[in-house]
Amino acid sequence: MEHIIQFGVTIDDDAIKRNVEANALNAVTKSLSAEIKSNLPRRYGSVDWNRVAYNCIEEFIDQNKEEIMDMAADRLVEKVKRTKAWRERYESAMEADR
């Protein structure tokens, strides 16, 4: 007995963009926070270093948002291109063009 199974793949660009933004922000924030905290002087007890670090990171991300997004998008594209579903879609599109 033969069965035909069909399935579709839907890619929500906006959801991917939001997810990439959130993940990039979290990764950069954690990394920069750790580095900033490790390099801050310990003698200023009354300074809220978490707030200082957060403000520095926020400013950095605001100034470099486009570059960060471009890098994240490039990495996402490379990851998607390595998937079997992408190869199959690409091959079927190439066959359709012939």
C-alpha positions in Angstrom: 0.0 0.0 0.0 1.3 3.4 -0.9 0.7 6.6 1.1 1.4 10.1 0.0 2.3 12.5 2.8 2.6 16.2 2.2 3.7 18.9 4.6 4.4 22.6 4.4 7.0 24.8 6.0 6.0 28.3 6.9 8.6 30.8 7.8 7.5 33.9 9.7 10.1 36.5 9.0 8.9 38.9 11.7 9.0 36.2 14.3 12.5 35.2 13.3 13.6 38.8 13.3 12.1 39.4 16.8 13.7 36.1 18.1 17.1 37.0 16.6 16.9 40.5 18.1 16.0 39.2 21.6 18.7 36.4 21.5 21.3 38.8 20.2 20.5 41.4 22.8 20.6 38.8 25.6 23.9 37.3 24.4 25.6 40.6 24.0 24.2 41.9 27.3 25.5 39.0 29.2 28.9 39.0 27.6 29.4 42.7 28.0 28.1 42.7 31.5 30.5 40.1 32.6 33.4 41.9 31.0 32.5 45.3 32.3 31.9 44.0 35.9 35.3 42.2 35.9 37.1 45.4 34.9 35.3 47.8 37.2 37.1 49.1 40.3 35.8 47.6 43.5 36.5 50.6 45.8 33.3 52.6 44.8 30.8 50.8 47.0 27.9 53.2 46.5 27.9 53.0 42.7 25.3 50.7 41.2 27.6 48.9 38.7 24.8 46.8 37.3 23.0 50.0 36.3 26.3 51.5 34.9 27.0 48.3 32.9 23.4 48.2 31.7 23.5 51.8 30.5 26.9 51.2 28.7 25.5 48.1 27.0 22.3 49.8 26.0 24.2 52.6 24.4 26.5 50.2 22.6 23.6 48.2 21.2 21.8 51.4 20.1 24.9 52.6 18.3 25.5 49.2 16.6 22.1 47.8 16.2 22.2 47.5 12.4 25.5 45.8 12.4 24.4 43.4 15.1 21.3 42.6 13.2 23.2 42.1 9.9 25.6 39.7 11.6 22.7 37.8 13.3 20.8 37.6 10.0 23.9 36.3 8.2 24.4 33.6 10.8 20.7 32.6 10.6 20.8 32.3 6.9 23.9 30.1 7.0 22.2 27.9 9.6 19.0 27.6 7.5 21.0 26.8 4.4 22.5 23.8 6.1 19.1 22.2 6.7 17.7 19.4 4.7 14.4 21.3 4.2 16.2 24.2 2.6 18.2 22.0 0.2 15.0 20.3 -0.9 13.3 23.6 -1.5 16.3 25.0 -3.3 16.6 21.9 -5.5 12.9 21.9 -6.4 13.0 25.6 -7.2 16.0 25.0 -9.5 14.2 22.2 -11.2 11.1 24.4 -11.7 13.3 27.1 -13.4 14.5 24.5 -16.0 
